[in-house]
């Protein structure tokens, strides 16, 4: 049985691993409860891989909002980690996850067959440059200051899910958000805040 109060925080739509804030605002759900799920199931029947890393052994999954504690309790009961964050902390972690998936998937797409682990091991300089660029753009856009050592945290998570394949998917919800910042800046006669990101999207003929 699914309790009615969980319908709001556990909204389901394509692209849930990305930038959902504009969608929430458009639907009048600016303050909707949210969960950042740093766990995954490789295939049906297998146990989930929790988002615990050598830099965040407590786990990366986080919940925010009215029902955050209840969601965390249910995940804990299932053997998964989940921390409850306030809005500002949740926003920072949400953006870090967005940067992770945008950076690692794009760099991996430039090297056919590369897994997340391959990107972390063999193309570290490329992904590090892209992480720094996207983090800077996101910080300016949102008026926030990220915690130090983001690259190390994101690379640690990549080691935890090293076998995951890479591909640029769900563009509207992921890389598309950063590309929209580039488009707006250029339209206003300003420098592209994400020139490397834009160049690699064009190289792969994604834009």
Secondary structure, 3 states (H helix, E strand, C coil): CCCCCHHHHCCCCCCCCCCCHHHHHHCCCCCCCEEECCCECCCCCCCCECCCCCCCCCCCCEEECCCHHHHHHHHHHCCCCCEECCHHHHHHHHHHHHHHHHHHHHHHHCCCCCEHHHHHHHCHHHHHHHHHHHHHHHHHHHCCCCCCCHHHHHHHHHHHCCCCECCCCCCCCCHHHHHHHHHHHHHCCCCCCCHHHHHHHHHCCCC
